[in-house]
Amino acid sequence: NTAFLLTWIGARPVEAPYIITGQILTVIYFCSILLMSVTSNISKTLTK
């Protein structure tokens, strides 16, 4: 789960491997939210 991993990364020290991991997980998290919205709209359109 991305939210769990972001919480764990947030508790880590600000060091090289954790910074890039946090940035990648943040992009994945927000892309998944956008993707859920888009697929929901497409599904609603197709079921009409």
N, CA, C and O atoms as a GROMACS GRO file, in nm:
protein
  192
    1ASN      N    1   0.084  -0.118   0.000
    1ASN     CA    2   0.000   0.000   0.000
    1ASN      C    3   0.089   0.124   0.000
    1ASN      O    4   0.179   0.137   0.083
    2THR      N    5   0.063   0.214  -0.092
    2THR     CA    6   0.147   0.332  -0.108
    2THR      C    7   0.136   0.426   0.012
    2THR      O    8   0.237   0.484   0.053
    3ALA      N    9   0.018   0.441   0.069
    3ALA     CA   10   0.001   0.530   0.184
    3ALA      C   11   0.082   0.479   0.303
    3ALA      O   12   0.143   0.559   0.375
    4PHE      N   13   0.084   0.350   0.323
    4PHE     CA   14   0.164   0.293   0.432
    4PHE      C   15   0.313   0.318   0.409
    4PHE      O   16   0.384   0.357   0.501
    5LEU      N   17   0.359   0.297   0.287
    5LEU     CA   18   0.500   0.320   0.256
    5LEU      C   19   0.538   0.466   0.269
    5LEU      O   20   0.648   0.498   0.314
    6LEU      N   21   0.448   0.558   0.230
    6LEU     CA   22   0.476   0.700   0.247
    6LEU      C   23   0.486   0.737   0.395
    6LEU      O   24   0.569   0.820   0.432
    7THR      N   25   0.404   0.677   0.478
    7THR     CA   26   0.412   0.701   0.622
    7THR      C   27   0.544   0.651   0.677
    7THR      O   28   0.607   0.718   0.758
    8TRP      N   29   0.585   0.534   0.633
    8TRP     CA   30   0.713   0.478   0.679
    8TRP      C   31   0.830   0.563   0.633
    8TRP      O   32   0.922   0.590   0.710
    9ILE      N   33   0.828   0.606   0.507
    9ILE     CA   34   0.936   0.690   0.452
    9ILE      C   35   0.940   0.823   0.526
    9ILE      O   36   1.049   0.877   0.548
   10GLY      N   37   0.826   0.877   0.563
   10GLY     CA   38   0.822   1.004   0.635
   10GLY      C   39   0.888   0.997   0.771
   10GLY      O   40   0.932   1.099   0.825
   11ALA      N   41   0.895   0.877   0.828
   11ALA     CA   42   0.958   0.860   0.959
   11ALA      C   43   1.108   0.834   0.948
   11ALA      O   44   1.177   0.830   1.050
   12ARG      N   45   1.158   0.816   0.828
   12ARG     CA   46   1.301   0.791   0.806
   12ARG      C   47   1.378   0.923   0.804
   12ARG      O   48   1.319   1.028   0.779
   13PRO      N   49   1.508   0.918   0.831
   13PRO     CA   50   1.589   1.040   0.825
   13PRO      C   51   1.600   1.092   0.681
   13PRO      O   52   1.585   1.017   0.585
   14VAL      N   53   1.625   1.221   0.670
   14VAL     CA   54   1.636   1.283   0.538
   14VAL      C   55   1.774   1.252   0.482
   14VAL      O   56   1.870   1.326   0.502
   15GLU      N   57   1.780   1.139   0.412
   15GLU     CA   58   1.904   1.093   0.353
   15GLU      C   59   1.876   1.047   0.210
   15GLU      O   60   1.761   1.031   0.170
   16ALA      N   61   1.983   1.025   0.137
   16ALA     CA   62   1.974   0.998  -0.007
   16ALA      C   63   1.875   0.889  -0.048
   16ALA      O   64   1.789   0.917  -0.132
   17PRO      N   65   1.880   0.769   0.004
   17PRO     CA   66   1.788   0.669  -0.052
   17PRO      C   67   1.642   0.696  -0.016
   17PRO      O   68   1.552   0.659  -0.092
   18TYR      N   69   1.619   0.760   0.097
   18TYR     CA   70   1.482   0.784   0.141
   18TYR      C   71   1.418   0.901   0.068
   18TYR      O   72   1.296   0.903   0.049
   19ILE      N   73   1.497   0.999   0.029
   19ILE     CA   74   1.442   1.115  -0.041
   19ILE      C   75   1.385   1.074  -0.175
   19ILE      O   76   1.270   1.105  -0.206
   20ILE      N   77   1.463   1.004  -0.256
   20ILE     CA   78   1.416   0.965  -0.389
   20ILE      C   79   1.302   0.864  -0.379
   20ILE      O   80   1.210   0.865  -0.460
   21THR      N   81   1.308   0.777  -0.280
   21THR     CA   82   1.199   0.680  -0.260
   21THR      C   83   1.070   0.752  -0.226
   21THR      O   84   0.964   0.717  -0.278
   22GLY      N   85   1.077   0.852  -0.139
   22GLY     CA   86   0.959   0.930  -0.104
   22GLY      C   87   0.903   1.005  -0.223
   22GLY      O   88   0.781   1.014  -0.239
   23GLN      N   89   0.989   1.059  -0.307
   23GLN     CA   90   0.943   1.130  -0.426
   23GLN      C   91   0.876   1.036  -0.524
   23GLN      O   92   0.772   1.070  -0.581
   24ILE      N   93   0.933   0.921  -0.545
   24ILE     CA   94   0.873   0.823  -0.637
   24ILE      C   95   0.739   0.775  -0.584
   24ILE      O   96   0.642   0.765  -0.659
   25LEU      N   97   0.732   0.745  -0.455
   25LEU     CA   98   0.607   0.699  -0.396
   25LEU      C   99   0.499   0.807  -0.400
   25LEU      O  100   0.381   0.777  -0.417
   26THR      N  101   0.539   0.933  -0.386
   26THR     CA  102   0.443   1.043  -0.394
   26THR      C  103   0.384   1.052  -0.534
   26THR      O  104   0.263   1.072  -0.549
   27VAL      N  105   0.467   1.039  -0.635
   27VAL     CA  106   0.417   1.042  -0.774
   27VAL      C  107   0.323   0.926  -0.798
   27VAL      O  108   0.217   0.943  -0.859
   28ILE      N  109   0.360   0.807  -0.752
   28ILE     CA  110   0.273   0.689  -0.769
   28ILE      C  111   0.140   0.710  -0.699
   28ILE      O  112   0.035   0.675  -0.753
   29TYR      N  113   0.143   0.765  -0.578
   29TYR     CA  114   0.022   0.787  -0.499
   29TYR      C  115  -0.075   0.880  -0.572
   29TYR      O  116  -0.193   0.848  -0.588
   30PHE      N  117  -0.025   0.995  -0.618
   30PHE     CA  118  -0.114   1.091  -0.683
   30PHE      C  119  -0.156   1.044  -0.822
   30PHE      O  120  -0.268   1.074  -0.864
   31CYS      N  121  -0.072   0.972  -0.891
   31CYS     CA  122  -0.112   0.915  -1.020
   31CYS      C  123  -0.223   0.812  -1.002
   31CYS      O  124  -0.314   0.803  -1.085
   32SER      N  125  -0.216   0.734  -0.895
   32SER     CA  126  -0.321   0.635  -0.872
   32SER      C  127  -0.454   0.702  -0.840
   32SER      O  128  -0.560   0.654  -0.880
   33ILE      N  129  -0.450   0.814  -0.767
   33ILE     CA  130  -0.573   0.888  -0.738
   33ILE      C  131  -0.633   0.944  -0.868
   33ILE      O  132  -0.753   0.933  -0.891
   34LEU      N  133  -0.548   1.002  -0.951
   34LEU     CA  134  -0.596   1.054  -1.079
   34LEU      C  135  -0.649   0.942  -1.169
   34LEU      O  136  -0.751   0.959  -1.236
   35LEU      N  137  -0.580   0.830  -1.170
   35LEU     CA  138  -0.623   0.718  -1.252
   35LEU      C  139  -0.758   0.663  -1.206
   35LEU      O  140  -0.841   0.626  -1.289
   36MET      N  141  -0.780   0.658  -1.076
   36MET     CA  142  -0.910   0.612  -1.025
   36MET      C  143  -1.021   0.706  -1.069
   36MET      O  144  -1.130   0.661  -1.104
   37SER      N  145  -0.994   0.836  -1.067
   37SER     CA  146  -1.094   0.933  -1.110
   37SER      C  147  -1.125   0.919  -1.259
   37SER      O  148  -1.241   0.921  -1.299
   38VAL      N  149  -1.022   0.904  -1.339
   38VAL     CA  150  -1.041   0.890  -1.484
   38VAL      C  151  -1.116   0.762  -1.517
   38VAL      O  152  -1.210   0.764  -1.598
   39THR      N  153  -1.077   0.651  -1.456
   39THR     CA  154  -1.146   0.525  -1.485
   39THR      C  155  -1.290   0.527  -1.437
   39THR      O  156  -1.377   0.465  -1.498
   40SER      N  157  -1.317   0.598  -1.328
   40SER     CA  158  -1.454   0.610  -1.281
   40SER      C  159  -1.539   0.687  -1.382
   40SER      O  160  -1.652   0.649  -1.411
   41ASN      N  161  -1.484   0.795  -1.433
   41ASN     CA  162  -1.557   0.874  -1.533
   41ASN      C  163  -1.579   0.795  -1.661
   41ASN      O  164  -1.686   0.804  -1.721
   42ILE      N  165  -1.480   0.721  -1.704
   42ILE     CA  166  -1.494   0.638  -1.824
   42ILE      C  167  -1.600   0.530  -1.802
   42ILE      O  168  -1.681   0.503  -1.891
   43SER      N  169  -1.599   0.470  -1.686
   43SER     CA  170  -1.697   0.366  -1.654
   43SER      C  171  -1.839   0.422  -1.655
   43SER      O  172  -1.931   0.360  -1.707
   44LYS      N  173  -1.855   0.540  -1.598
   44LYS     CA  174  -1.988   0.603  -1.596
   44LYS      C  175  -2.034   0.635  -1.738
   44LYS      O  176  -2.152   0.620  -1.770
   45THR      N  177  -1.942   0.678  -1.822
   45THR     CA  178  -1.976   0.711  -1.960
   45THR      C  179  -2.014   0.586  -2.038
   45THR      O  180  -2.110   0.588  -2.116
   46LEU      N  181  -1.942   0.478  -2.018
   46LEU     CA  182  -1.969   0.355  -2.093
   46LEU      C  183  -2.097   0.285  -2.048
   46LEU      O  184  -2.158   0.214  -2.128
   47THR      N  185  -2.138   0.304  -1.925
   47THR     CA  186  -2.258   0.234  -1.876
   47THR      C  187  -2.387   0.309  -1.908
   47THR      O  188  -2.495   0.258  -1.879
   48LYS      N  189  -2.377   0.428  -1.965
   48LYS     CA  190  -2.499   0.503  -2.001
   48LYS      C  191  -2.564   0.446  -2.124
   48LYS      O  192  -2.667   0.496  -2.168
   0.00000   0.00000   0.00000
